[in-house]
């Protein structure tokens, strides 16, 4: 996992005779990277990059994004191929281990995950300590962080086998925690996991089943959930993944690191995008109000925001959106949903975006959040659970990134620098002498 040399650049301080040569590094794909590690030691200066938009904090072999070309690769495999042909658990194995499993490897991995789906029974009391109206992401942060108090028998992060067990536990237990958070919020009894079901089927079972009547699996809805999870499993060094890595760099246990990732994901600028889509549609109100809304979006003097179109990373199109679009229409067709105002508006917004030159010229195509929000709404999942589902899917990406960090000997504790703009050094004045 070592970058290859790709040249060098010389940096000279203006007004000084100081200069240094910085190596240029190159990965398998993507732009060259200037190695600035000796910049401070040789020139006495730091770099300034708010948001780290131009800074590589690590080397990684897990995920690659080319936003200009609309490319997303998991371990070199195009996301489109994985979403069409793989299961979520197979993608979990890929992200964690570097390649797709053979039949024997998959069976062993499947057993490893399903063995850990149950929660320690005393964790039920944690849920009872929350208010019923607590946001489920608050519950997720608390319960996932508390796992270290119940499963402290395998927390030596320097032991490969213990890292593997921690990975199994997180991937297996987070869906149970998420489903129980939902059940608790609506006053229904917890449903224990069923290991005879697939990963996505079991999650839908724990969300929707009740003891009073049999639960019937819908293969189309289960497949839709599986695709949503695959498409959200990892997304390079985003805010929550960087948070997991930063926490992991201190040597914190994996449960604490994933809880930190969940906390970062909770932010509306990160994990709440599909929830924002439905909020936008609700504010529009009715399909006949869409033209007026579009006019406001086009008005430069208006502050009206368009949610679910375009993407910060993907400047052309979101490669996940095409798959989500197909899945969206499959779900709507399967459920036979008609005369649902929010969904009717979503379909009309999609039609306009694909035909209006304003959208086309600006490459404002519907993104994965637009379609996933519609799918989850159609499946009867409340909007406050959307980010929770995102966390369930992203857990394997976080664990894979954490595992890669721990196994990388070049990694150090994260310690960003700053530009200090506060007061200069000044003398202390006793209180009785202050004016």
Sine and cosine of phi, psi and omega as CSV:
sin_phi,cos_phi,sin_psi,cos_psi,sin_omega,cos_omega
0.00,0.00,0.70,0.71,-0.06,-1.00
-0.93,-0.36,0.72,-0.69,0.04,-1.00
-0.92,0.38,0.49,-0.87,0.04,-1.00
-0.99,-0.15,0.52,-0.86,0.02,-1.00
-0.89,0.46,0.66,-0.75,-0.04,-1.00
-0.67,-0.74,0.49,0.87,0.01,-1.00
0.93,-0.37,-0.35,-0.94,-0.02,-1.00
-0.33,-0.94,0.37,-0.93,0.12,-0.99
-0.76,-0.64,0.46,-0.89,0.02,-1.00
-0.96,-0.28,0.74,-0.67,0.02,-1.00
-0.92,-0.40,0.81,-0.58,0.01,-1.00
-0.87,-0.49,0.74,-0.67,0.03,-1.00
-0.97,0.24,0.80,-0.60,-0.01,-1.00
-0.90,0.44,0.72,-0.70,0.00,-1.00
0.97,0.23,0.25,0.97,-0.01,-1.00
-0.59,-0.80,0.36,-0.93,0.04,-1.00
-1.00,-0.07,0.20,0.98,0.01,-1.00
-0.99,0.15,0.69,-0.72,0.08,-1.00
-0.45,-0.89,0.32,-0.95,0.06,-1.00
-0.51,-0.86,0.36,-0.93,0.04,-1.00
-0.96,-0.29,0.81,-0.59,-0.01,-1.00
-0.96,-0.27,0.80,-0.59,0.04,-1.00
-0.91,0.41,0.58,-0.81,0.16,-0.99
-0.99,-0.16,0.79,-0.62,0.00,-1.00
-0.95,-0.31,0.48,-0.88,0.03,-1.00
-0.75,-0.66,0.69,-0.72,0.07,-1.00
-1.00,-0.04,-0.18,-0.98,0.05,-1.00
-0.90,0.43,-0.66,0.75,0.03,-1.00
-0.69,-0.72,0.32,-0.95,0.09,-1.00
0.99,-0.14,0.06,-1.00,-0.07,-1.00
-0.95,0.31,0.29,-0.96,0.11,-0.99
-0.93,0.36,0.40,-0.92,-0.07,-1.00
-0.77,-0.64,0.78,-0.62,0.07,-1.00
-0.99,0.17,0.82,-0.57,0.02,-1.00
-0.99,0.12,0.97,-0.25,-0.13,-0.99
-0.98,-0.18,0.25,0.97,-0.12,-0.99
-0.87,0.49,-0.49,0.87,-0.03,-1.00
-0.99,-0.15,0.15,0.99,-0.06,-1.00
-0.88,0.47,-0.71,0.70,-0.02,-1.00
-0.94,0.34,-0.66,0.75,-0.04,-1.00
-0.89,0.45,-0.57,0.82,-0.09,-1.00
-0.99,-0.15,-0.49,0.87,-0.02,-1.00
-0.90,-0.43,-0.24,0.97,-0.01,-1.00
0.97,0.26,0.40,0.91,0.00,-1.00
-0.79,-0.61,0.43,-0.90,0.11,-0.99
-0.96,-0.29,0.11,-0.99,0.17,-0.99
-0.98,-0.21,0.41,-0.91,-0.01,-1.00
-0.86,-0.51,0.89,-0.45,-0.08,-1.00
-0.53,-0.85,0.97,0.25,0.00,-1.00
-0.84,0.55,0.75,-0.66,-0.03,-1.00
0.99,0.14,-0.07,1.00,0.03,-1.00
0.82,0.57,0.54,0.84,-0.04,-1.00
-0.94,0.34,-0.30,0.95,-0.01,-1.00
-0.82,-0.57,0.39,0.92,-0.07,-1.00
-0.82,-0.58,0.79,-0.62,0.11,-0.99
-1.00,-0.04,0.86,-0.51,-0.05,-1.00
-1.00,-0.06,-0.15,0.99,-0.07,-1.00
-0.30,-0.95,0.22,-0.98,0.25,-0.97
-0.99,-0.15,0.63,-0.78,-0.02,-1.00
-0.54,-0.84,0.57,-0.82,0.04,-1.00
-0.94,-0.34,0.18,0.98,-0.20,-0.98
-1.00,0.02,-0.86,0.51,-0.13,-0.99
-0.76,-0.65,0.62,-0.79,0.05,-1.00
-0.77,-0.64,0.72,-0.69,0.04,-1.00
-0.83,-0.56,0.74,-0.67,0.21,-0.98
-0.88,-0.48,0.99,-0.13,-0.09,-1.00
-0.91,0.41,-0.53,0.85,-0.02,-1.00
-0.94,0.35,-0.58,0.81,-0.04,-1.00
-0.99,-0.15,-0.07,1.00,-0.01,-1.00
0.93,0.36,0.73,0.68,-0.06,-1.00
-0.90,-0.44,0.73,-0.69,0.13,-0.99
-0.70,-0.71,0.86,-0.50,-0.02,-1.00
-0.87,-0.49,0.72,-0.69,0.22,-0.98
-0.97,-0.23,0.91,-0.41,0.00,-1.00
0.78,0.63,0.56,0.83,0.04,-1.00
1.00,-0.07,-0.20,0.98,-0.03,-1.00
-1.00,-0.03,0.77,-0.63,0.04,-1.00
-0.86,0.50,0.67,-0.75,-0.04,-1.00
-0.86,0.51,-0.54,0.84,-0.02,-1.00
-0.89,0.46,-0.67,0.74,-0.02,-1.00
-0.92,0.39,-0.64,0.77,-0.01,-1.00
-0.93,0.38,-0.68,0.74,-0.03,-1.00
-0.91,0.41,-0.54,0.84,-0.03,-1.00
-0.99,0.14,-0.52,0.86,-0.22,-0.98
-0.87,-0.50,-0.19,0.98,-0.09,-1.00
-0.93,-0.38,0.23,-0.97,0.20,-0.98
-0.99,-0.17,0.26,-0.96,-0.01,-1.00
-0.89,0.46,-0.66,0.75,-0.01,-1.00
-0.90,0.43,-0.56,0.83,0.06,-1.00
-0.90,0.43,-0.64,0.77,0.05,-1.00
-0.92,0.39,-0.59,0.81,0.08,-1.00
-0.84,0.54,-0.73,0.69,0.03,-1.00
-0.87,0.49,-0.68,0.73,-0.01,-1.00
-0.86,0.51,-0.76,0.65,-0.04,-1.00
-0.90,0.43,-0.63,0.78,-0.04,-1.00
-0.97,0.25,-0.58,0.81,-0.19,-0.98
-0.92,-0.40,-0.18,0.98,0.12,-0.99
0.98,-0.19,-0.27,0.96,0.03,-1.00
-0.45,-0.89,0.26,-0.97,0.02,-1.00
-0.93,0.36,0.56,-0.83,-0.04,-1.00
-0.99,0.12,0.44,-0.90,0.24,-0.97
-0.99,0.13,-0.01,-1.00,-0.10,-0.99
-0.87,0.49,-0.69,0.72,-0.02,-1.00
-0.92,0.39,-0.67,0.74,0.02,-1.00
-0.90,0.44,-0.63,0.78,0.00,-1.00
-0.91,0.41,-0.70,0.72,0.01,-1.00
-0.86,0.51,-0.68,0.73,0.00,-1.00
-0.91,0.41,-0.67,0.75,0.01,-1.00
-0.91,0.41,-0.69,0.72,0.01,-1.00
-0.85,0.52,-0.69,0.72,0.04,-1.00
-0.89,0.46,-0.66,0.75,-0.01,-1.00
-0.88,0.48,-0.62,0.79,0.01,-1.00
-0.96,0.27,-0.78,0.62,-0.09,-1.00
-0.91,0.42,-0.44,0.90,0.04,-1.00
-0.89,0.45,-0.41,0.91,-0.12,-0.99
-0.94,-0.34,0.26,0.97,-0.08,-1.00
-0.94,0.33,-0.45,0.89,0.00,-1.00
-0.94,0.33,0.49,-0.87,0.12,-0.99
-0.97,-0.23,0.52,-0.86,0.13,-0.99
-0.82,0.58,0.73,-0.68,-0.13,-0.99
-0.88,0.48,-0.50,0.87,0.00,-1.00
-0.93,0.36,-0.29,0.96,0.05,-1.00
-0.92,0.40,-0.34,0.94,0.09,-1.00
-0.82,0.57,-0.59,0.80,-0.05,-1.00
-0.91,0.41,-0.47,0.88,0.04,-1.00
-0.87,0.49,-0.69,0.72,-0.01,-1.00
-0.89,0.46,-0.63,0.77,-0.02,-1.00
-0.92,0.40,-0.30,0.95,0.03,-1.00
-0.99,0.16,-0.23,0.97,0.02,-1.00
-1.00,0.00,0.46,-0.89,0.17,-0.99
-0.91,0.40,0.49,-0.87,0.00,-1.00
-0.90,0.43,-0.50,0.87,-0.04,-1.00
-1.00,-0.06,0.21,0.98,0.04,-1.00
-0.91,0.42,0.60,-0.80,0.06,-1.00
-0.90,0.43,0.72,-0.69,-0.05,-1.00
-0.87,0.49,-0.40,0.92,0.07,-1.00
-0.94,0.35,-0.51,0.86,0.09,-1.00
-0.91,0.42,-0.65,0.76,0.05,-1.00
-0.90,0.43,-0.69,0.73,0.00,-1.00
-0.86,0.51,-0.72,0.69,0.00,-1.00
-0.85,0.53,-0.71,0.70,-0.06,-1.00
-0.93,0.36,-0.73,0.69,-0.10,-1.00
-0.96,0.29,-0.66,0.75,0.01,-1.00
-0.89,0.45,-0.67,0.74,0.05,-1.00
-0.89,0.46,-0.55,0.84,-0.02,-1.00
-0.97,0.25,-0.22,0.98,0.00,-1.00
-0.84,0.54,-0.51,0.86,-0.01,-1.00
-0.90,0.44,-0.40,0.91,0.02,-1.00
-0.98,0.18,-0.31,0.95,-0.05,-1.00
-0.96,-0.29,-0.43,0.90,-0.05,-1.00
-0.82,-0.58,0.82,0.57,-0.05,-1.00
-1.00,0.02,0.14,0.99,-0.03,-1.00
-0.99,0.16,-0.24,0.97,-0.02,-1.00
-0.70,-0.71,0.88,0.48,-0.06,-1.00
-0.90,-0.43,0.27,0.96,0.08,-1.00
-0.99,0.15,0.98,-0.20,-0.11,-0.99
-0.94,0.34,-0.21,0.98,0.02,-1.00
-1.00,0.02,-0.04,1.00,0.00,-1.00
-0.98,-0.21,0.87,-0.50,-0.09,-1.00
-0.86,0.51,-0.69,0.73,-0.02,-1.00
-0.91,0.42,-0.63,0.78,0.01,-1.00
-0.94,0.35,-0.56,0.83,0.10,-1.00
-0.89,0.45,-0.64,0.77,0.01,-1.00
-0.90,0.43,-0.68,0.74,0.01,-1.00
-0.91,0.42,-0.66,0.75,0.04,-1.00
-0.87,0.48,-0.64,0.77,0.03,-1.00
-0.89,0.45,-0.72,0.69,0.04,-1.00
-0.84,0.54,-0.73,0.68,-0.05,-1.00
-0.88,0.47,-0.69,0.72,-0.03,-1.00
-0.92,0.39,-0.75,0.66,-0.02,-1.00
-0.88,0.48,-0.59,0.81,-0.05,-1.00
-0.98,0.18,-0.62,0.78,-0.17,-0.99
-1.00,-0.01,-0.44,0.90,-0.04,-1.00
-0.87,0.49,-0.65,0.76,0.08,-1.00
-0.88,0.48,-0.61,0.79,0.03,-1.00
-0.90,0.43,-0.70,0.72,0.03,-1.00
-0.88,0.47,-0.69,0.72,-0.02,-1.00
-0.89,0.45,-0.72,0.69,-0.01,-1.00
-0.90,0.43,-0.64,0.77,0.01,-1.00
-0.92,0.38,-0.57,0.82,0.06,-1.00
-0.88,0.48,-0.65,0.76,0.02,-1.00
-0.93,0.37,-0.75,0.66,-0.01,-1.00
-0.86,0.52,-0.65,0.76,0.00,-1.00
-0.89,0.46,-0.63,0.78,-0.05,-1.00
-0.92,0.39,-0.43,0.90,-0.03,-1.00
-0.96,-0.29,0.10,0.99,0.10,-0.99
0.97,0.24,0.35,0.94,0.03,-1.00
-0.98,-0.18,0.40,-0.91,0.01,-1.00
-0.93,0.38,0.51,-0.86,0.05,-1.00
-0.92,0.39,0.63,-0.77,0.10,-0.99
-0.97,-0.26,0.82,-0.57,0.00,-1.00
-0.97,0.24,0.52,-0.86,-0.05,-1.00
-0.88,0.47,0.47,-0.88,0.07,-1.00
-0.89,-0.45,0.91,-0.40,-0.07,-1.00
-0.99,0.17,-0.03,1.00,0.10,-1.00
-1.00,0.10,-0.14,0.99,0.00,-1.00
-0.99,-0.17,0.34,-0.94,0.10,-1.00
-0.94,0.35,0.16,-0.99,-0.04,-1.00
-0.83,0.56,-0.77,0.64,-0.04,-1.00
-0.95,0.31,-0.63,0.78,0.05,-1.00
-0.88,0.48,-0.70,0.72,0.01,-1.00
-0.89,0.46,-0.64,0.77,0.01,-1.00
-0.90,0.44,-0.72,0.69,0.03,-1.00
-0.90,0.44,-0.60,0.80,0.05,-1.00
-0.87,0.49,-0.76,0.65,-0.03,-1.00
-0.91,0.41,-0.49,0.87,0.04,-1.00
-0.96,0.26,-0.65,0.76,-0.25,-0.97
-0.93,-0.37,-0.38,0.93,-0.09,-1.00
-0.96,0.28,0.42,-0.91,0.12,-0.99
-0.71,-0.71,0.46,-0.89,-0.06,-1.00
-0.91,0.41,-0.36,0.93,-0.15,-0.99
-0.97,0.23,-0.27,0.96,-0.05,-1.00
-0.48,-0.88,0.38,-0.92,-0.03,-1.00
-0.94,0.35,0.51,-0.86,0.05,-1.00
-0.97,-0.25,0.73,-0.68,-0.02,-1.00
-0.93,-0.37,0.83,-0.55,0.00,-1.00
-0.96,0.28,0.66,-0.76,0.11,-0.99
-0.94,-0.33,0.95,-0.32,-0.08,-1.00
-0.85,0.53,-0.56,0.83,-0.02,-1.00
-0.94,0.35,-0.66,0.75,0.03,-1.00
-0.94,0.34,-0.60,0.80,0.04,-1.00
-0.90,0.43,-0.66,0.75,0.02,-1.00
-0.92,0.40,-0.61,0.79,0.05,-1.00
-0.88,0.47,-0.69,0.73,0.03,-1.00
-0.90,0.43,-0.63,0.77,0.02,-1.00
-0.88,0.48,-0.69,0.73,0.01,-1.00
-0.92,0.40,-0.67,0.74,0.04,-1.00
-0.84,0.55,-0.68,0.73,-0.01,-1.00
-0.92,0.39,-0.67,0.74,0.02,-1.00
-0.87,0.48,-0.70,0.71,-0.07,-1.00
-0.94,0.35,-0.34,0.94,-0.01,-1.00
-0.95,-0.32,0.14,0.99,-0.14,-0.99
-0.90,0.43,-0.58,0.82,0.04,-1.00
-0.37,-0.93,0.43,-0.90,0.00,-1.00
-0.44,-0.90,0.77,0.64,0.06,-1.00
0.87,0.49,-0.52,-0.86,-0.15,-0.99
-1.00,-0.03,0.90,0.44,0.05,-1.00
-0.98,0.19,-0.07,-1.00,-0.12,-0.99
-0.88,0.48,-0.73,0.68,-0.05,-1.00
-0.95,0.32,-0.62,0.78,0.03,-1.00
-0.90,0.43,-0.67,0.75,0.05,-1.00
-0.90,0.44,-0.57,0.82,0.05,-1.00
-0.90,0.43,-0.70,0.72,0.04,-1.00
-0.87,0.49,-0.70,0.71,0.00,-1.00
-0.91,0.42,-0.65,0.76,-0.02,-1.00
-0.91,0.42,-0.68,0.73,0.06,-1.00
-0.91,0.42,-0.66,0.75,0.00,-1.00
-0.90,0.44,-0.49,0.87,-0.03,-1.00
-0.91,0.41,-0.31,0.95,0.03,-1.00
-0.99,0.10,-0.16,0.99,-0.09,-1.00
1.00,0.00,0.18,0.98,0.02,-1.00
-0.88,0.47,0.44,-0.90,-0.01,-1.00
-0.93,0.38,0.41,-0.91,-0.11,-0.99
-0.89,0.46,-0.53,0.85,0.01,-1.00
-0.92,0.40,-0.65,0.76,0.05,-1.00
-0.90,0.43,-0.64,0.77,-0.01,-1.00
-0.91,0.42,-0.67,0.74,0.00,-1.00
-0.94,0.34,-0.59,0.81,0.09,-1.00
-0.87,0.49,-0.61,0.79,0.06,-1.00
-0.90,0.44,-0.64,0.76,0.05,-1.00
-0.89,0.46,-0.66,0.75,0.04,-1.00
-0.88,0.48,-0.67,0.74,0.02,-1.00
-0.88,0.48,-0.67,0.74,0.02,-1.00
-0.92,0.38,-0.62,0.78,0.00,-1.00
-0.91,0.42,-0.46,0.89,-0.05,-1.00
-0.87,0.49,-0.46,0.89,-0.04,-1.00
-0.85,0.53,0.70,-0.71,-0.05,-1.00
-0.89,0.45,-0.37,0.93,0.04,-1.00
-0.98,0.22,-0.15,0.99,-0.06,-1.00
-0.89,-0.46,-0.95,0.30,-0.14,-0.99
-1.00,-0.04,-0.12,0.99,-0.10,-0.99
-0.99,-0.16,0.31,0.95,-0.11,-0.99
-0.92,0.40,-0.66,0.75,-0.01,-1.00
-0.95,0.33,-0.48,0.88,0.11,-0.99
-0.92,0.39,-0.59,0.80,0.02,-1.00
-0.92,0.40,-0.50,0.86,0.04,-1.00
-0.88,0.48,-0.75,0.66,-0.02,-1.00
-0.93,0.36,-0.54,0.84,0.08,-1.00
-0.90,0.43,-0.66,0.75,0.05,-1.00
-0.88,0.48,-0.72,0.69,-0.01,-1.00
-0.90,0.44,-0.62,0.78,0.02,-1.00
-0.90,0.43,-0.60,0.80,0.02,-1.00
-0.94,0.34,-0.54,0.84,0.07,-1.00
-0.90,0.43,-0.64,0.77,0.14,-0.99
1.00,-0.07,-0.87,0.50,-0.07,-1.00
-0.60,-0.80,0.44,-0.90,-0.01,-1.00
-0.82,0.57,-0.57,0.82,-0.03,-1.00
-0.94,0.33,-0.20,0.98,0.03,-1.00
-1.00,0.02,-0.11,0.99,-0.07,-1.00
-0.88,0.47,-0.72,0.69,0.00,-1.00
-0.82,0.57,-0.66,0.75,0.02,-1.00
-0.91,0.41,-0.62,0.78,0.04,-1.00
-0.90,0.44,-0.68,0.73,0.01,-1.00
-0.89,0.46,-0.63,0.78,0.03,-1.00
-0.88,0.47,-0.62,0.78,0.04,-1.00
-0.92,0.40,-0.63,0.78,0.03,-1.00
-0.88,0.48,-0.64,0.77,-0.03,-1.00
-0.97,0.25,-0.34,0.94,-0.04,-1.00
-0.97,0.26,0.89,-0.45,-0.03,-1.00
-0.88,0.47,-0.42,0.91,-0.03,-1.00
-1.00,0.02,-0.05,1.00,0.00,-1.00
-1.00,-0.02,0.48,-0.88,0.04,-1.00
-0.97,-0.23,0.25,0.97,-0.01,-1.00
-0.93,0.37,0.77,-0.64,-0.04,-1.00
-0.98,-0.22,0.63,-0.77,0.05,-1.00
-0.98,-0.19,0.90,-0.43,-0.07,-1.00
-0.97,-0.23,0.61,-0.79,0.07,-1.00
1.00,0.05,0.19,0.98,0.01,-1.00
-0.79,-0.61,0.69,-0.73,-0.08,-1.00
0.95,0.30,0.03,-1.00,-0.03,-1.00
-0.35,-0.94,0.58,-0.81,-0.02,-1.00
-0.88,0.47,-0.60,0.80,-0.05,-1.00
-1.00,0.02,-0.73,0.68,-0.09,-1.00
-1.00,0.05,0.94,-0.33,-0.04,-1.00
-1.00,0.03,-0.17,0.99,0.03,-1.00
-0.94,-0.33,-0.98,0.22,0.08,-1.00
-0.54,-0.84,0.43,-0.90,0.02,-1.00
-0.99,0.12,0.91,-0.41,-0.08,-1.00
-0.88,0.47,-0.35,0.94,0.01,-1.00
-0.98,0.19,-0.36,0.93,-0.13,-0.99
-0.93,0.37,-0.61,0.79,-0.01,-1.00
-0.87,0.49,-0.69,0.72,0.02,-1.00
-0.92,0.40,-0.66,0.75,0.00,-1.00
-0.91,0.41,-0.57,0.82,0.03,-1.00
-0.89,0.46,-0.74,0.67,0.01,-1.00
-0.88,0.48,-0.68,0.73,0.00,-1.00
-0.91,0.42,-0.63,0.77,0.01,-1.00
-0.85,0.52,-0.75,0.66,-0.03,-1.00
-0.94,0.34,-0.50,0.87,0.10,-1.00
-0.90,0.44,-0.70,0.71,-0.02,-1.00
-0.91,0.40,-0.72,0.69,0.00,-1.00
-0.88,0.48,-0.64,0.77,0.03,-1.00
-0.92,0.39,-0.66,0.75,-0.01,-1.00
-0.91,0.42,-0.65,0.76,-0.05,-1.00
-0.99,0.12,-0.23,0.97,0.02,-1.00
0.87,0.49,0.59,0.81,-0.07,-1.00
-0.97,0.24,0.82,-0.58,0.04,-1.00
-0.68,-0.73,0.45,-0.89,0.05,-1.00
0.86,0.51,0.56,0.83,0.13,-0.99
-0.98,-0.20,0.95,-0.30,-0.15,-0.99
-0.79,0.61,-0.72,0.70,-0.03,-1.00
-0.89,0.45,-0.67,0.74,-0.02,-1.00
-0.95,0.30,-0.59,0.81,0.08,-1.00
-0.87,0.48,-0.67,0.74,0.01,-1.00
-0.92,0.39,-0.62,0.78,0.01,-1.00
-0.88,0.48,-0.69,0.72,0.00,-1.00
-0.90,0.43,-0.63,0.78,0.02,-1.00
-0.93,0.36,-0.64,0.77,0.05,-1.00
-0.88,0.47,-0.65,0.76,0.04,-1.00
-0.88,0.48,-0.70,0.72,-0.01,-1.00
-0.87,0.49,-0.70,0.72,-0.01,-1.00
-0.90,0.43,-0.69,0.72,-0.05,-1.00
-0.89,0.46,-0.50,0.87,-0.04,-1.00
-1.00,0.02,-0.09,1.00,-0.03,-1.00
-0.83,-0.56,-0.39,0.92,-0.05,-1.00
-0.99,0.16,0.78,-0.62,-0.05,-1.00
-0.89,0.46,-0.47,0.88,0.02,-1.00
-0.86,0.51,-0.70,0.71,0.00,-1.00
-0.96,0.27,-0.69,0.72,-0.07,-1.00
-0.90,0.44,-0.71,0.70,-0.06,-1.00
-0.92,0.40,-0.47,0.88,0.00,-1.00
-0.99,-0.13,0.06,1.00,0.01,-1.00
0.83,0.56,0.64,0.77,0.04,-1.00
-1.00,-0.02,0.94,0.35,0.01,-1.00
-1.00,0.10,0.47,-0.88,0.10,-0.99
-0.85,0.53,0.71,-0.70,-0.03,-1.00
-0.97,-0.24,-0.06,-1.00,-0.09,-1.00
-0.89,0.46,-0.53,0.85,0.00,-1.00
-0.93,0.37,-0.57,0.82,0.02,-1.00
-0.87,0.50,-0.78,0.63,-0.08,-1.00
-0.97,0.26,-0.61,0.79,-0.02,-1.00
-0.91,0.40,-0.57,0.82,0.06,-1.00
-0.88,0.47,-0.67,0.75,0.02,-1.00
-0.90,0.43,-0.70,0.71,-0.02,-1.00
-0.87,0.49,-0.76,0.65,-0.04,-1.00
-0.90,0.43,-0.61,0.79,0.07,-1.00
-0.88,0.47,-0.71,0.70,-0.01,-1.00
-0.89,0.45,-0.53,0.85,-0.02,-1.00
-0.99,0.15,0.02,1.00,0.07,-1.00
0.99,0.12,0.27,0.96,0.01,-1.00
-1.00,0.04,0.83,-0.55,-0.05,-1.00
-0.91,0.41,0.46,-0.89,-0.11,-0.99
-0.88,0.47,-0.52,0.85,-0.02,-1.00
-0.95,0.32,-0.13,0.99,0.07,-1.00
-1.00,-0.09,-0.12,0.99,-0.09,-1.00
-0.86,0.51,-0.74,0.67,-0.03,-1.00
-0.92,0.38,-0.50,0.87,0.06,-1.00
-0.89,0.45,-0.69,0.72,0.04,-1.00
-0.89,0.46,-0.61,0.79,0.07,-1.00
-0.86,0.52,-0.69,0.72,-0.01,-1.00
-0.91,0.42,-0.62,0.79,0.04,-1.00
-0.86,0.50,-0.73,0.69,-0.01,-1.00
-0.92,0.38,-0.65,0.76,-0.12,-0.99
-0.98,0.21,-0.25,0.97,-0.05,-1.00
-0.81,0.59,-0.69,0.73,-0.02,-1.00
-0.91,0.42,-0.59,0.81,0.06,-1.00
-0.91,0.42,-0.70,0.72,0.03,-1.00
-0.88,0.48,-0.71,0.71,-0.02,-1.00
-0.90,0.44,-0.65,0.76,0.02,-1.00
-0.89,0.45,-0.68,0.73,0.01,-1.00
-0.92,0.39,-0.65,0.76,0.05,-1.00
-0.88,0.47,-0.71,0.70,0.00,-1.00
-0.88,0.48,-0.68,0.73,0.02,-1.00
-0.89,0.45,-0.65,0.76,0.03,-1.00
-0.87,0.50,-0.75,0.67,-0.06,-1.00
-0.90,0.44,-0.56,0.83,-0.06,-1.00
-1.00,0.03,0.00,1.00,0.00,-1.00
-0.99,-0.10,0.94,-0.34,-0.06,-1.00
-0.92,0.40,-0.27,0.96,-0.03,-1.00
-1.00,0.10,-0.17,0.99,-0.06,-1.00
-0.97,0.24,0.62,-0.79,0.03,-1.00
-0.82,-0.58,0.19,-0.98,0.08,-1.00
-0.86,0.50,0.71,-0.70,-0.01,-1.00
-0.93,0.37,0.74,-0.68,-0.03,-1.00
-0.46,-0.89,0.97,0.23,0.00,-1.00
-0.89,0.46,0.44,-0.90,0.07,-1.00
-1.00,-0.09,-0.01,-1.00,-0.02,-1.00
-0.53,-0.85,0.30,-0.96,0.24,-0.97
-0.98,-0.19,0.92,-0.40,-0.03,-1.00
-0.99,0.16,0.82,-0.57,-0.01,-1.00
-0.84,-0.54,0.31,0.95,0.02,-1.00
-0.99,0.12,-0.27,-0.96,-0.04,-1.00
-0.93,0.37,0.53,-0.85,0.11,-0.99
-0.96,0.29,0.14,-0.99,0.00,-1.00
-0.86,0.52,0.73,-0.69,-0.01,-1.00
-0.61,-0.79,0.34,-0.94,-0.06,-1.00
-0.99,0.12,0.61,-0.79,0.04,-1.00
-0.97,0.25,0.68,-0.73,0.04,-1.00
-0.90,-0.44,0.83,-0.55,0.02,-1.00
-0.84,0.54,0.43,-0.90,-0.09,-1.00
-0.88,0.48,-0.60,0.80,-0.07,-1.00
-0.95,0.30,-0.15,0.99,0.02,-1.00
-0.94,-0.35,0.05,1.00,0.04,-1.00
-0.99,0.14,0.70,-0.72,-0.02,-1.00
-0.94,0.35,0.00,0.00,0.00,0.00
